[in-house]
Amino acid sequence: MKNKTFKLISCFLLTLSSTGLLSGCIGSNVATSKVLQFNLEVVENKYARGGVNVLLTPVYALTVAVDLLVFNTIEFWAGESPLNGEKHIFDSTNSPVYQVDQKVLIPERTFTSINNEQTNKQVYSVQATLINKNTVDYNIVYNNGDVAVLRGDKSGEEITFYLDGKLVTHASINDLQAYLNP
């Protein structure tokens, strides 16, 4: 009897765990995202966020498991998230944080690629600060609490963009206007 019960429970657990694997188990992870959002908004100080993060570790573990086994599976098969109604990630168009549009990035201009770690981040907020009549800093906060500064320096009819002091691209004012008004 014990052997039969053990086999039944084993089969049930194997079926349950493979459900996530067979459905791709990838999704928007809405429950975990909501906990992360709470963590980012509860306090401003990054050290306090770290403390809150440690306190929320069991909650993160639970929401990751629930997202993986329940919500992402439903999202995969239904085509949309049961929590926020958004389309499944595989059904949506990819819109990276740093999109290089050929209208702006002219091939003969200089470009330093941005590493993969940064492109996997989602922008949480952006605040523009006018430094002088030719310089604007965009203070970027990512969903994981990291920060970056995108600086635009105007020199004549050209604007040079830097991300955390590293050259990103050059664009003329005409290039940017053509991009905004196709």
C-alpha positions as CSV (number, residue, x, y, z in Angstrom):
1,M,0.0,0.0,0.0
2,K,2.8,2.4,0.9
3,N,4.6,1.6,-2.4
4,K,1.4,2.3,-4.4
5,T,0.8,5.7,-2.5
6,F,4.4,6.7,-3.1
7,K,4.1,5.9,-6.8
8,L,0.9,7.9,-7.1
9,I,2.3,10.9,-5.3
10,S,5.5,10.7,-7.4
11,C,3.5,10.6,-10.6
12,F,1.4,13.6,-9.4
13,L,4.5,15.6,-8.6
14,L,6.2,14.7,-11.9
15,T,3.0,15.7,-13.8
16,L,2.7,19.0,-11.9
17,S,6.4,19.9,-12.4
18,S,6.4,19.0,-16.1
19,T,3.3,21.2,-16.7
20,G,5.5,24.2,-16.2
21,L,8.2,22.7,-18.4
22,L,5.9,21.7,-21.2
23,S,4.2,25.1,-21.3
24,G,7.4,26.9,-21.6
25,C,7.2,28.2,-18.0
26,I,8.1,31.6,-19.3
27,G,5.6,34.4,-18.8
28,S,5.3,37.9,-17.4
29,N,5.7,36.7,-13.8
30,V,3.1,39.2,-12.6
31,A,3.0,38.1,-9.0
32,T,6.8,38.4,-8.6
33,S,6.8,41.7,-10.5
34,K,4.2,43.1,-8.0
35,V,6.4,42.1,-5.1
36,L,9.4,43.7,-6.8
37,Q,7.4,46.9,-7.4
38,F,6.4,47.0,-3.8
39,N,10.0,46.5,-2.8
40,L,11.1,49.4,-5.0
41,E,8.4,51.8,-3.8
42,V,8.4,51.0,0.0
43,V,11.6,53.0,0.7
44,E,13.9,55.3,-1.3
45,N,17.2,54.3,0.2
46,K,19.0,51.4,-1.6
47,Y,20.3,49.9,1.7
48,A,16.8,49.9,3.2
49,R,15.6,48.2,-0.1
50,G,18.2,45.6,0.5
51,G,16.9,45.0,4.0
52,V,13.3,44.8,2.7
53,N,14.5,42.4,0.0
54,V,15.9,40.1,2.6
55,L,12.7,40.2,4.6
56,L,10.7,39.5,1.5
57,T,12.8,36.4,0.4
58,P,10.1,33.9,1.4
59,V,7.5,36.0,-0.4
60,Y,9.7,36.0,-3.5
61,A,10.2,32.3,-3.3
62,L,6.4,31.7,-3.1
63,T,5.5,34.2,-5.9
64,V,8.2,32.7,-8.2
65,A,6.8,29.2,-7.6
66,V,3.2,30.3,-8.1
67,D,4.1,32.3,-11.2
68,L,6.1,29.3,-12.7
69,L,3.5,26.6,-11.9
70,V,0.2,28.4,-12.1
71,F,0.1,31.9,-13.6
72,N,2.7,31.5,-16.4
73,T,1.1,28.2,-17.4
74,I,-2.3,29.7,-17.6
75,E,-0.8,32.7,-19.5
76,F,0.9,30.3,-21.9
77,W,-2.2,28.3,-22.7
78,A,-4.8,31.2,-22.6
79,G,-2.6,33.6,-24.4
80,E,-2.9,36.3,-21.8
81,S,-2.1,36.8,-18.1
82,P,-4.9,36.0,-15.7
83,L,-3.7,38.8,-13.4
84,N,-3.2,41.8,-15.7
85,G,-4.8,40.7,-19.0
86,E,-1.6,41.4,-21.0
87,K,-0.7,39.2,-24.0
88,H,1.7,36.3,-23.4
89,I,5.3,37.3,-23.8
90,F,5.7,35.0,-26.9
91,D,2.7,36.7,-28.5
92,S,3.9,40.2,-28.0
93,T,6.4,42.3,-30.0
94,N,9.8,42.7,-28.5
95,S,10.6,46.3,-27.6
96,P,14.1,46.5,-26.1
97,V,15.1,49.3,-23.8
98,Y,17.8,50.4,-26.2
99,Q,16.5,50.2,-29.7
100,V,18.9,51.3,-32.4
101,D,16.8,52.7,-35.3
102,Q,18.7,53.0,-38.5
103,K,17.0,56.4,-39.1
104,V,19.0,57.7,-36.1
105,L,22.0,55.5,-36.1
106,I,23.7,56.4,-39.3
107,P,26.2,53.7,-40.3
108,E,29.2,56.0,-40.6
109,R,28.7,57.3,-37.1
110,T,30.4,55.9,-34.0
111,F,28.4,53.5,-31.8
112,T,29.5,51.6,-28.7
113,S,27.3,48.6,-28.0
114,I,25.5,48.3,-24.7
115,N,26.2,45.0,-22.9
116,N,23.5,42.4,-22.5
117,E,23.2,43.0,-18.7
118,Q,21.8,46.4,-19.4
119,T,19.5,45.4,-22.3
120,N,17.7,42.9,-20.0
121,K,16.7,45.6,-17.6
122,Q,13.3,47.4,-17.7
123,V,13.2,51.2,-17.2
124,Y,11.2,52.1,-14.1
125,S,11.4,55.9,-14.4
126,V,13.3,58.7,-16.2
127,Q,13.9,62.2,-15.0
128,A,15.3,64.9,-17.3
129,T,17.7,67.5,-15.8
130,L,18.8,70.5,-17.9
131,I,22.5,71.0,-17.1
132,N,23.0,74.0,-19.5
133,K,21.6,75.2,-22.8
134,N,23.5,72.4,-24.6
135,T,23.4,69.5,-22.2
136,V,20.5,67.4,-20.8
137,D,20.9,64.5,-18.3
138,Y,18.3,61.7,-18.2
139,N,18.5,60.0,-14.9
140,I,17.2,56.5,-15.4
141,V,16.0,54.1,-12.6
142,Y,15.7,50.4,-13.6
143,N,13.2,48.0,-12.1
144,N,16.0,46.3,-10.2
145,G,17.0,49.6,-8.5
146,D,20.1,50.2,-10.6
147,V,20.5,53.7,-11.9
148,A,22.2,55.2,-15.1
149,V,22.6,58.6,-16.6
150,L,22.0,59.2,-20.4
151,R,23.6,62.5,-21.3
152,G,22.9,64.4,-24.5
153,D,25.5,67.0,-25.5
154,K,24.7,69.4,-28.3
155,S,27.5,70.8,-30.3
156,G,26.5,72.8,-33.3
157,E,23.9,70.8,-35.2
158,E,24.9,67.4,-33.7
159,I,24.0,65.7,-30.5
160,T,26.3,63.1,-28.8
161,F,24.7,60.6,-26.4
162,Y,26.6,59.0,-23.5
163,L,25.3,56.3,-21.2
164,D,27.2,56.4,-17.9
165,G,30.0,58.3,-19.6
166,K,30.4,55.8,-22.5
167,L,29.7,57.0,-26.0
168,V,26.5,55.6,-27.4
169,T,25.9,57.4,-30.7
170,H,25.9,60.8,-32.5
171,A,22.9,62.1,-34.3
172,S,22.2,65.4,-36.1
173,I,19.2,67.5,-35.1
174,N,17.8,66.8,-38.6
175,D,18.2,63.0,-38.0
176,L,16.3,63.3,-34.8
177,Q,13.5,65.5,-36.3
178,A,13.2,63.1,-39.2
179,Y,12.9,60.2,-36.8
180,L,10.2,61.9,-34.8
181,N,8.3,63.1,-37.9
182,P,8.6,60.3,-40.4
